[in-house]
Amino acid sequence: MISCLLKKIHSIRILRSGQFGEFNYDIIQKDFLIDHRMTPLGYSERIRELERLITQLIEGNQEVPVIVEGEEDVKCLRKLGLRGLILKVHTGKTLHEFCTDLSDRYNRVILLMDWDRKGQQIHERLARDLDSNWMPYNLIRQGLKFLCHPDIQEVEQLDRHLQCLKDLREGIYKGNG
């Protein structure tokens, strides 16, 4: 399942680059959700993949700053175990000024914007202005977005979402679901 999931995430990344358009991306995402029904095994796999991505985020954040939208995102990531530098986009600067400052201070960054429409717009603007400083870590955001869709769309909900999945899994295993 893990290798299949990674292949689908890679396919989504390629489709998001515009080769086939947004319509095909939606079809692939829906196919995954239909094939990956929320059975007890499905919860376990989803939890395992979310925890793996969060671990990668924690490890990356030891050396590389994570860029988020707001204070609630920072609080959530701290609860999940990130101890490195987390910077908020909304600092009073324009996005261009923010990117220029980032590029001057850091060789690499992890972009972790929400995956709602506003977050996607900010992500695309930052990605364009930062060139390739963020690309090695893009699969973390894409993976989180993919695993959390359609349940949540904001980084600040990640900790609660993970706990909810664990609670649901336990409820099913205990015969309550």
C-alpha positions in Angstrom: 0.0 0.0 0.0 2.8 2.4 0.8 4.5 2.2 -2.5 1.1 2.5 -4.3 0.3 5.6 -2.2 3.7 7.2 -3.1 3.1 6.5 -6.8 -0.3 8.1 -6.7 1.1 11.2 -4.8 3.9 11.4 -7.5 1.2 11.2 -10.2 -0.8 14.0 -8.6 2.3 16.2 -8.4 2.9 15.6 -12.1 -0.8 16.4 -12.9 -0.7 19.5 -10.8 2.1 20.8 -12.9 -0.5 21.4 -15.6 0.2 18.5 -18.0 -3.3 17.2 -17.8 -5.1 19.9 -16.0 -7.1 20.1 -12.8 -9.9 17.8 -14.0 -7.6 14.7 -14.1 -6.2 15.5 -10.7 -9.7 15.4 -9.2 -10.4 12.0 -10.9 -7.2 10.4 -9.5 -7.9 11.8 -6.0 -11.5 10.4 -6.1 -10.3 7.0 -7.4 -7.9 6.8 -4.4 -10.7 7.6 -1.9 -13.0 5.0 -3.4 -10.3 2.3 -3.4 -9.1 3.3 0.1 -12.3 2.9 2.1 -12.1 3.7 5.7 -12.0 0.2 7.1 -10.0 -0.6 10.2 -7.1 -1.4 8.0 -7.7 1.9 6.1 -7.6 3.9 9.3 -4.4 2.2 10.3 -2.7 2.8 6.9 -3.8 6.4 6.8 -2.6 7.0 10.4 0.7 5.3 9.6 1.2 7.4 6.5 0.3 10.6 8.3 2.7 9.8 11.1 5.4 9.0 8.6 5.0 12.4 6.9 4.9 14.2 10.2 8.1 12.4 11.2 9.7 13.6 7.9 8.5 17.1 8.7 9.9 17.0 12.2 13.3 15.7 10.9 13.4 18.3 8.1 12.5 21.1 10.5 15.6 20.4 12.6 17.6 22.1 9.9 15.1 23.8 7.6 12.4 26.4 8.6 8.8 25.6 8.0 6.6 28.3 6.5 3.0 28.4 7.5 0.1 30.9 7.2 -0.7 31.8 10.8 -0.3 31.4 14.6 -2.7 28.5 14.9 -0.7 26.5 12.3 2.4 27.1 14.5 0.6 25.9 17.6 -0.6 22.7 15.9 2.9 21.9 14.5 4.4 22.4 18.0 1.9 19.9 19.4 2.9 17.5 16.7 6.5 17.7 17.8 8.2 20.3 15.5 11.0 22.1 17.5 12.8 24.0 14.8 12.1 27.4 13.3 8.5 27.9 12.1 7.8 31.2 10.3 4.4 32.8 9.5 3.7 34.3 6.1 1.4 36.9 7.6 4.0 39.3 9.1 2.9 42.6 7.6 5.2 42.3 4.6 4.2 41.7 1.1 4.7 38.1 -0.2 7.4 39.4 -2.5 9.3 41.0 0.4 8.8 37.9 2.6 10.2 35.7 -0.2 13.2 38.0 -0.7 13.9 38.0 3.0 13.6 34.2 3.1 15.9 33.7 0.1 18.5 36.0 1.6 18.5 34.1 5.0 17.8 30.4 4.1 19.0 28.1 1.3 15.9 25.8 1.8 12.5 26.1 3.3 9.5 23.8 3.8 6.3 25.4 2.5 3.3 24.1 4.4 0.3 26.3 3.5 -3.3 25.2 4.0 -4.7 23.2 1.0 -7.8 25.4 0.7 -8.1 27.8 -2.2 -6.4 30.7 -0.3 -3.6 28.5 1.0 -3.1 27.1 -2.5 -2.8 30.6 -3.9 -0.3 31.6 -1.3 1.7 28.4 -1.9 1.8 28.9 -5.6 3.0 32.6 -5.2 5.7 31.6 -2.7 6.8 28.7 -4.8 7.1 31.0 -7.8 9.1 33.7 -5.9 11.3 31.2 -4.0 12.4 29.3 -7.2 13.5 25.8 -6.1 14.3 26.4 -2.4 11.2 24.6 -1.3 10.9 21.7 -3.9 12.7 18.9 -2.0 10.0 19.0 0.7 6.9 19.5 -1.5 5.9 15.8 -1.3 5.3 16.3 2.5 2.6 18.9 1.8 1.2 17.0 -1.1 1.1 13.8 1.0 -0.6 15.5 3.9 -3.1 17.2 1.5 -3.8 13.9 -0.1 -4.3 11.9 3.1 -6.5 14.5 4.8 -8.8 15.2 1.9 -11.7 15.8 2.1 -11.8 15.8 5.9 -9.6 18.9 6.6 -8.1 21.7 4.6 -6.0 23.5 7.1 -2.6 22.8 8.8 -4.0 23.9 12.1 -6.3 20.9 12.1 -3.7 18.2 11.6 -3.2 17.2 15.2 -7.0 16.9 15.9 -7.5 15.0 12.6 -4.8 12.5 13.5 -6.3 12.0 16.9 -9.8 11.6 15.4 -8.6 8.9 13.0 -7.0 7.1 16.0 -10.2 7.3 18.0 -12.2 6.0 15.0 -9.8 3.1 14.5 -10.1 2.2 18.2 -13.9 2.5 18.1 -14.0 0.1 15.2 -11.6 -2.4 16.8 -13.7 -2.3 20.0 -16.8 -3.0 18.0 -18.3 0.5 18.4 -18.1 1.5 14.8 
